[in-house]
């Protein structure tokens, strides 16, 4: 059955089709802005979409480091705020991700009011 599928990039003008599918299936997230996401779909010959995969080009902030004598003084929050105010407003209107690697960094995320996402992260390196 899967041999009849056409796997291809979904043109941005057809994204309404995916939004409908996401809504009908009570998906937790919906397709993001075409400016930051590319969708690949699996489609039957009658053009029914039976699968999709998204690649999001959303910025992520990381590599946070603060010298020991300056830790606990709000420097991390100030660094994140500067990224948000000076950089992200110019390159992304959808926000960013960050991946805290220790309890202190998690507290910084909480101070910033970031939303904890309900998934784990996996990676492929090339």
Secondary structure, DSSP 8 states (H G I E B T S, - for coil): -GGG-EEEE--GGGHHHHHHHHHHTT-SS----TTTEEEEEEE-TT--EEEEEEEE---EE------GGGTTTTHHHHHHHHIIIIIIHHH-SS--EE---SHHHHHHHHHHT----SS-------
